[in-house]
Amino acid sequence: MSSQSTISKKSAVTDPDQSPKPRKRMTVPGFMARKGGEPLVCLTAYTAHVANLLDQRCDLLLVGDSLGMVIHGMPNTLGVTLEHMIMHGQGVMRGAEKSLVVVDMPFGSFEESPEIAFRNAARVVKETGCAAVKLEGGAEMAPTIQHMTRRGIPVMAHIGLMPQNLNMMGGFKIAGRDERDWEYIIQDAREVEKAGAFSVVVEGVTEPLAEKITQSISIPTIGIGASKECDGQILVFEDMIGLFPRVPTFVKRYGNMEEMIANAADLYAEEVRARRFPTEDHVYTLNKKDG
């Protein structure tokens, strides 16, 4: 099997009236400078082609460990390896030219010690060319974040609902429903900021808590299931385009790719079985002989 398509560094949109205006590559300082300004647009990406489609439309592309479920059919993110993240990170970097590309640190790659975390993060940055890494954890990961940032690796933190901790939490549970838990989560945000994180993903928290966190720190908060009060938003791309029948409550589906793919596959199968495909337009012919 082969494909003759290639990844173009230009936007996939050909209509000049619809194509986003060209811009410079987003940097970590540029991302931080958007705190309190125009909301930051972030999406996940796992492949070069998707990265190319999203590049001119997003400020940040996250190579998330959600690829374990979205791409590889895993039940959760815990089975994702460093090799998975590097491979997909390389693909996204081939397709992205303008967005800030951040790669998730998978479960087991950063928790043991700051030194091991730095070693693995350095490998990710060197082998993919990404601008930064993301890791889950609040105050308990502050020493690790500080160790990494002081050695030249920008870190995006992740607090609130943390999928890598699902066994400890007993599943995916919304954080901050009880106001007595707020101070602990807000302190997480303050500690990762103090440690040097340039931004923090806030996942699965109530709207009042998300607003409080955003007001409490000077780095951008990127919400996922955390309301519009954050400095930006991120969604899993495949959830956003409707590639899966069931999505979390906080996801808005902006398309219905599952139905489109199923319909296209049905039509293809019907035409193949009826020998209506391929037609003369889709086959190669012999060269015409002179005379």
Buried (B, 14 or more C-beta within 10 A) or exposed (E): EEEEEEBEEEBEEEEEEEBEEEEEEBBBEEBBEBBEEEBBBBBBBBBBBBBBBBBBBBBBBBBBBBBBBBBEEBEBBBBBBBEBBBBBBBBBBBBBBBBBBBBBBBBBBBBEEBEBBBEBBBBBBEBBBBBBBBBBBBBEBBBBBBBBBEEEBBBBBBBBBBBBBBEEEEEBEBBBEEEEBBEEBBBBBBBBBEBBBBBBBBBBBBBEBBBBBBEEBEBBBBBBBBBEBBBBBBBBBBBBBBBBEEBEEBBEBEEEBBEEEEEEEEEEEEEEEEEEBEEEEEEEEEEEEEE
